[in-house]
Amino acid sequence: MQDSQEYLEKKAFFEKLITLYGRNVVIEVLQDDSIEIHKLHMADSNKPDGAIKEITALAKKRGISITYHDKNALSRISKNAKQDQGVAIDIVAKSYAHAKEITKLSSYKLIALDGVQNPQNLGMVIRSCAASQIDGIILPKKNSAKISPLVIKASAGTLFKIPIYFCNTLDEILAELKDAKIYLLSSHAKKSIYEKSQDQKSIYVLGNESEGVSPKVEALCNESLKIPMNRGVESLNVAVTAALIAFMK
């Protein structure tokens, strides 16, 4: 029983780990004392230039040990050999939680993303939600942009200021949240976002610009809503749509 509990705790901890890469990103992370660092990885082939010297000094200042790898091993850790620049860092994202945690909430207003693969869009969605009264973002691991340096840059440092609930696929978790009102944002909807009811628990599902929301996810939505458009404009960028929903009363 104790072994099982330890396993679950260990699994929950590693699920909160996010690996970032790139010298400038790693320097910024090391400079931010509010970010908990699990491990710092470096390629043993790195030349001791200015950035590497600074990373080493910052790690020493914070008491963080450096694990050295050959270049191929480092690339497997960063999962981005072309852009990792020989450094990667594992951070503990306290605001990153499994979507099953949503079932413990008594009330919420969430934005769920289905198939949003553009890192800049994801970052801007996070920024808008962090600045609003939105209680969190549901971000599937499959067919979605991953948390990366590009996302962090686009979020303008707001990534860790709002809960991000991860799941394998969006349809799996939506099927479990049966007590929530699930809204599909669609240009074909008859009802406007300004005509919706007041709900104790609500989820707004946004798809990507080209394909929209997947059929499986659409089937789980209770109602469709549209953003009223003028002058023949057909649709808005997903990040703009998220911002409108985020600040909607």
C-alpha positions as CSV (number, residue, x, y, z in Angstrom):
1,M,0.0,0.0,0.0
2,Q,2.8,2.4,0.9
3,D,4.7,1.5,-2.3
4,S,1.5,2.3,-4.3
5,Q,1.1,5.6,-2.6
6,E,4.8,6.5,-3.2
7,Y,4.4,5.5,-6.9
8,L,1.4,7.8,-7.3
9,E,3.1,10.7,-5.6
10,K,6.2,10.2,-7.8
11,K,4.0,10.0,-10.9
12,A,2.2,13.2,-9.9
13,F,5.5,15.0,-9.3
14,F,6.9,14.0,-12.7
15,E,3.7,15.0,-14.5
16,K,4.4,18.6,-13.3
17,L,7.8,18.7,-14.9
18,I,8.2,20.8,-18.0
19,T,11.5,20.7,-20.0
20,L,12.6,23.9,-21.6
21,Y,15.7,24.5,-23.7
22,G,17.9,27.2,-25.3
23,R,20.5,29.3,-23.6
24,N,18.6,32.5,-23.2
25,V,15.5,30.7,-21.9
26,V,17.6,28.7,-19.3
27,I,19.3,32.0,-18.1
28,E,15.8,33.6,-17.6
29,V,14.6,30.6,-15.7
30,L,17.7,30.5,-13.5
31,Q,17.3,34.2,-12.8
32,D,13.7,33.8,-11.6
33,D,13.8,32.5,-8.0
34,S,10.1,31.8,-8.0
35,I,10.6,29.0,-10.5
36,E,11.4,25.6,-8.9
37,I,14.1,23.8,-10.8
38,H,14.4,20.0,-10.8
39,K,17.4,19.4,-13.0
40,L,19.8,21.4,-15.3
41,H,21.2,19.5,-18.3
42,M,24.1,20.6,-20.5
43,A,26.0,19.0,-23.3
44,D,29.6,18.2,-22.5
45,S,30.6,19.6,-25.9
46,N,29.6,23.1,-25.0
47,K,32.4,25.7,-25.2
48,P,32.7,27.9,-22.1
49,D,31.5,31.0,-23.8
50,G,29.6,33.9,-22.3
51,A,26.1,32.3,-22.1
52,I,27.5,29.0,-20.8
53,K,29.6,30.8,-18.2
54,E,26.5,32.7,-17.1
55,I,24.4,29.6,-16.8
56,T,27.1,27.8,-14.8
57,A,27.4,30.8,-12.4
58,L,23.7,31.2,-11.9
59,A,23.4,27.4,-11.2
60,K,26.2,27.6,-8.6
61,K,24.5,30.7,-7.0
62,R,21.2,28.8,-6.6
63,G,22.9,25.5,-5.5
64,I,21.7,23.6,-8.6
65,S,23.9,20.8,-9.8
66,I,24.5,20.3,-13.5
67,T,24.1,17.0,-15.2
68,Y,26.4,16.6,-18.3
69,H,25.4,14.5,-21.4
70,D,26.8,13.8,-24.8
71,K,25.0,15.8,-27.5
72,N,22.7,13.0,-28.6
73,A,21.5,12.4,-25.0
74,L,20.9,16.1,-24.5
75,S,18.8,16.2,-27.7
76,R,16.7,13.3,-26.4
77,I,16.0,15.3,-23.2
78,S,15.2,18.6,-25.0
79,K,13.3,16.9,-27.8
80,N,14.6,19.7,-30.0
81,A,18.1,19.1,-31.2
82,K,18.0,22.1,-33.7
83,Q,17.2,24.7,-31.0
84,D,18.4,23.4,-27.6
85,Q,21.9,25.0,-28.0
86,G,23.3,22.3,-25.8
87,V,21.2,23.2,-22.7
88,A,17.9,22.1,-21.2
89,I,16.2,22.6,-17.8
90,D,13.5,20.7,-16.0
91,I,11.2,23.0,-14.1
92,V,8.4,22.1,-11.6
93,A,5.3,23.8,-12.9
94,K,3.1,24.1,-9.8
95,S,0.2,25.5,-11.9
96,Y,0.3,22.4,-14.2
97,A,-2.1,19.7,-13.0
98,H,-4.0,16.7,-14.4
99,A,-7.5,17.6,-15.7
100,K,-9.1,15.2,-13.3
101,E,-8.4,17.8,-10.6
102,I,-11.2,19.9,-12.2
103,T,-13.8,17.4,-10.7
104,K,-12.8,18.7,-7.3
105,L,-13.8,22.3,-8.1
106,S,-17.2,23.5,-6.9
107,S,-17.4,26.2,-9.6
108,Y,-15.3,27.3,-12.6
109,K,-15.1,29.0,-15.9
110,L,-12.5,27.3,-18.2
111,I,-11.3,27.5,-21.7
112,A,-10.5,24.2,-23.5
113,L,-8.3,24.1,-26.5
114,D,-8.8,21.4,-29.2
115,G,-6.1,21.1,-31.8
116,V,-4.4,24.5,-31.2
117,Q,-0.9,23.8,-32.5
118,N,0.6,27.2,-33.0
119,P,2.9,28.1,-30.0
120,Q,2.3,31.8,-30.4
121,N,-1.4,31.4,-30.3
122,L,-1.2,29.2,-27.2
123,G,1.0,31.7,-25.5
124,M,-1.4,34.6,-26.2
125,V,-4.3,32.5,-25.0
126,I,-2.5,31.9,-21.7
127,R,-1.7,35.6,-21.4
128,S,-5.4,36.6,-21.9
129,C,-6.7,34.0,-19.5
130,A,-4.1,34.9,-16.9
131,A,-5.2,38.5,-17.0
132,S,-8.9,37.7,-16.7
133,Q,-11.3,35.8,-14.3
134,I,-10.9,32.5,-16.2
135,D,-10.1,29.7,-13.7
136,G,-7.8,27.7,-16.0
137,I,-7.1,26.2,-19.4
138,I,-7.5,22.6,-20.5
139,L,-4.7,21.6,-22.8
140,P,-4.6,18.1,-24.3
141,K,-1.2,16.5,-24.8
142,K,-2.2,15.0,-28.2
143,N,-2.5,17.2,-31.3
144,S,-1.7,20.4,-29.4
145,A,1.2,22.8,-29.0
146,K,3.6,21.8,-26.2
147,I,4.8,24.2,-23.5
148,S,8.0,25.6,-25.1
149,P,10.2,28.6,-25.1
150,L,8.0,30.1,-27.9
151,V,4.9,29.7,-25.8
152,I,6.6,31.3,-22.8
153,K,7.7,34.2,-25.0
154,A,4.2,34.7,-26.4
155,S,2.7,34.5,-22.9
156,A,5.0,37.3,-21.8
157,G,5.8,35.6,-18.5
158,T,2.3,34.7,-17.5
159,L,2.6,30.9,-18.1
160,F,2.8,30.1,-14.4
161,K,0.1,32.5,-13.2
162,I,-2.9,30.4,-14.3
163,P,-3.8,26.7,-13.8
164,I,-3.2,24.6,-16.9
165,Y,-5.0,21.3,-16.8
166,F,-3.4,18.6,-19.0
167,C,-5.1,15.5,-20.4
168,N,-4.4,12.9,-23.1
169,T,-7.3,13.9,-25.3
170,L,-9.9,16.6,-24.8
171,D,-12.9,14.3,-25.4
172,E,-11.8,11.9,-22.6
173,I,-11.9,14.6,-19.9
174,L,-15.0,16.4,-21.2
175,A,-16.9,13.1,-21.0
176,E,-16.2,13.1,-17.2
177,L,-17.3,16.7,-16.6
178,K,-21.0,16.0,-17.1
179,D,-22.1,18.5,-14.5
180,A,-20.5,21.4,-16.5
181,K,-22.1,23.4,-19.3
182,I,-19.9,22.8,-22.3
183,Y,-20.0,25.5,-25.0
184,L,-18.7,25.1,-28.5
185,L,-17.5,28.3,-30.2
186,S,-18.7,28.1,-33.8
187,S,-19.4,30.7,-36.5
188,H,-22.4,28.6,-37.5
189,A,-24.1,28.9,-34.1
190,K,-27.5,30.7,-33.8
191,K,-26.9,32.0,-30.3
192,S,-24.4,34.8,-29.5
193,I,-21.8,34.6,-26.6
194,Y,-23.7,37.6,-25.1
195,E,-27.0,35.5,-24.9
196,K,-25.6,32.6,-22.8
197,S,-26.9,31.6,-19.5
198,Q,-25.1,32.1,-16.2
199,D,-23.6,28.8,-15.1
200,Q,-21.8,27.6,-12.0
201,K,-19.5,25.4,-14.1
202,S,-18.8,26.3,-17.7
203,I,-16.2,25.2,-20.3
204,Y,-15.7,27.0,-23.6
205,V,-14.2,24.9,-26.3
206,L,-12.0,26.5,-29.0
207,G,-10.6,24.7,-32.0
208,N,-7.9,25.6,-34.5
209,E,-8.4,28.1,-37.3
210,S,-8.3,25.6,-40.2
211,E,-10.3,22.5,-38.9
212,G,-12.2,23.9,-35.9
213,V,-13.2,21.4,-33.2
214,S,-13.0,17.7,-33.8
215,P,-16.3,15.7,-34.2
216,K,-15.7,13.7,-31.0
217,V,-15.3,16.9,-29.0
218,E,-18.2,18.6,-30.7
219,A,-20.5,15.7,-29.8
220,L,-19.8,16.3,-26.1
221,C,-20.7,20.0,-26.2
222,N,-24.1,21.1,-24.9
223,E,-24.6,24.3,-26.9
224,S,-22.9,26.3,-29.7
225,L,-22.1,30.0,-29.4
226,K,-20.9,32.5,-31.9
227,I,-19.1,35.8,-31.8
228,P,-21.2,38.4,-33.7
229,M,-19.2,39.5,-36.8
230,N,-19.6,42.5,-39.0
231,R,-18.4,43.7,-42.4
232,G,-18.3,40.2,-43.9
233,V,-15.5,39.0,-41.6
234,E,-15.9,35.3,-41.2
235,S,-13.8,34.4,-38.1
236,L,-11.2,35.5,-35.6
237,N,-7.9,34.1,-34.5
238,V,-8.2,31.6,-31.7
239,A,-6.2,33.8,-29.4
240,V,-8.5,36.8,-30.0
241,T,-11.6,34.6,-29.5
242,A,-10.1,33.3,-26.2
243,A,-9.6,36.9,-25.0
244,L,-13.2,37.8,-25.8
245,I,-14.4,34.8,-23.9
246,A,-12.0,35.4,-21.0
247,F,-13.3,38.9,-20.3
248,M,-17.0,38.1,-21.0
249,K,-19.2,38.6,-18.0
